[in-house]
Amino acid sequence: MAEQQFNHSDGVSLKEHFDDKFDMQCKKFNNQIASLSNAVDKSERLLQVRLEGLNEWRDQNKDIISKFVTKTEINLQVKRLEDKLVTLGEDIKKLELSKAELQGKASQTTALIAMVGGLLGIVLSVIALFGG
């Protein structure tokens, strides 16, 4: 068979058609790659901002936690306060006993003064009866 010559007035050759299609697909693909690259760049920037925020939060959290009292420190303080309460309880008992002793001594002193007064009255009465 003899090759037919393609006439441009008949239309576009098959090779030109496929070349045009291929060029359009390449441009479309390159645009999609550029769009994806932009999207990846935006995502990376947003992720970086988010990670920086998380790092700030983590640092603040570490600062807050470092100010918390540990269980060991609490236990030591509780033990110290319990010991102090025991000591205060003993001191209160001592004060109560001391108060009772003072009240007892005051009663004894009053009784002694009354007895001395009574004896003095008897002695004076006897002197008055016999002496005078």
C-alpha positions as CSV (number, residue, x, y, z in Angstrom):
1,M,0.0,0.0,0.0
2,A,1.1,3.4,-0.7
3,E,1.4,5.9,2.1
4,Q,-1.2,8.6,2.1
5,Q,0.1,12.0,2.5
6,F,-1.6,13.9,5.3
7,N,-3.0,17.2,4.4
8,H,-3.3,19.8,7.1
9,S,-6.5,20.9,5.7
10,D,-7.8,17.5,6.7
11,G,-7.1,18.1,10.3
12,V,-4.3,17.5,12.8
13,S,-1.9,14.6,12.4
14,L,-2.1,11.8,15.0
15,K,1.4,12.5,16.2
16,E,0.6,16.2,16.7
17,H,-2.6,15.2,18.5
18,F,-0.7,12.9,20.9
19,D,2.1,15.4,21.4
20,D,-0.5,18.1,22.3
21,K,-2.3,15.6,24.7
22,F,1.0,14.6,26.2
23,D,2.1,18.3,26.7
24,M,-1.3,19.1,28.3
25,Q,-1.0,16.1,30.6
26,C,2.6,17.1,31.5
27,K,1.4,20.7,32.3
28,K,-1.5,19.3,34.4
29,F,0.8,16.9,36.2
30,N,3.4,19.7,36.9
31,N,0.6,21.9,38.2
32,Q,-0.6,19.1,40.5
33,I,2.9,18.5,41.7
34,A,3.4,22.2,42.4
35,S,0.0,22.3,44.3
36,L,1.0,19.2,46.3
37,S,4.4,20.8,47.1
38,N,2.7,24.0,48.3
39,A,0.3,21.9,50.4
40,V,3.2,20.0,51.9
41,D,5.1,23.2,52.7
42,K,2.0,24.7,54.4
43,S,1.5,21.5,56.4
44,E,5.1,21.5,57.5
45,R,4.8,25.2,58.6
46,L,1.6,24.5,60.5
47,L,3.1,21.4,62.1
48,Q,6.2,23.4,63.1
49,V,3.9,26.0,64.7
50,R,2.0,23.3,66.5
51,L,5.1,21.6,67.7
52,E,6.5,24.9,69.0
53,G,3.2,25.4,70.9
54,L,3.5,21.9,72.3
55,N,7.0,22.5,73.4
56,E,5.9,25.7,75.2
57,W,3.1,23.7,76.9
58,R,5.6,21.0,77.8
59,D,8.0,23.5,79.3
60,Q,5.2,25.2,81.3
61,N,4.0,21.8,82.5
62,K,7.6,20.9,83.7
63,D,7.8,24.2,85.6
64,I,4.4,23.6,87.3
65,I,5.3,20.0,88.1
66,S,8.7,21.0,89.5
67,K,6.9,23.2,92.0
68,F,4.7,20.4,93.3
69,V,5.5,18.9,96.6
70,T,6.7,15.3,96.4
71,K,5.2,12.4,98.3
72,T,8.4,12.0,100.3
73,E,8.3,15.7,101.4
74,I,4.7,15.4,102.4
75,N,5.3,12.3,104.4
76,L,8.2,14.0,106.2
77,Q,6.0,17.0,107.0
78,V,3.2,14.9,108.2
79,K,5.5,12.9,110.4
80,R,7.0,16.1,111.8
81,L,3.5,17.5,112.6
82,E,2.4,14.2,114.2
83,D,5.5,14.3,116.4
84,K,4.7,18.0,117.3
85,L,1.1,17.0,118.2
86,V,2.4,14.3,120.5
87,T,4.7,16.8,122.1
88,L,1.9,19.3,122.5
89,G,-0.3,16.7,124.0
90,E,2.3,15.8,126.6
91,D,2.8,19.5,127.3
92,I,-0.9,20.0,127.9
93,K,-0.9,17.1,130.3
94,K,2.0,18.6,132.2
95,L,0.2,21.9,132.4
96,E,-3.0,20.3,133.7
97,L,-1.0,18.4,136.3
98,S,0.8,21.6,137.3
99,K,-2.5,23.5,137.6
100,A,-3.9,20.7,139.8
101,E,-0.8,20.8,142.0
102,L,-1.0,24.6,142.3
103,Q,-4.7,24.4,143.2
104,G,-3.9,21.6,145.8
105,K,-1.1,23.7,147.2
106,A,-3.3,26.7,147.5
107,S,-5.9,24.6,149.3
108,Q,-3.2,23.3,151.7
109,T,-1.9,26.8,152.3
110,T,-5.4,28.1,153.0
111,A,-6.0,25.2,155.4
112,L,-2.6,25.8,157.1
113,I,-3.3,29.5,157.5
114,A,-6.7,28.7,159.0
115,M,-5.1,26.2,161.4
116,V,-2.4,28.6,162.5
117,G,-5.1,31.3,162.9
118,G,-7.2,28.9,165.0
119,L,-4.2,27.8,167.2
120,L,-3.3,31.5,167.6
121,G,-6.9,32.2,168.7
122,I,-6.8,29.3,171.2
123,V,-3.5,30.4,172.6
124,L,-4.7,34.0,173.0
125,S,-7.9,32.7,174.6
126,V,-5.9,30.6,177.1
127,I,-3.7,33.5,177.9
128,A,-6.6,35.8,178.3
129,L,-8.3,33.3,180.7
130,F,-5.4,32.5,182.8
131,G,-3.5,35.7,182.6
132,G,-5.8,38.2,183.1
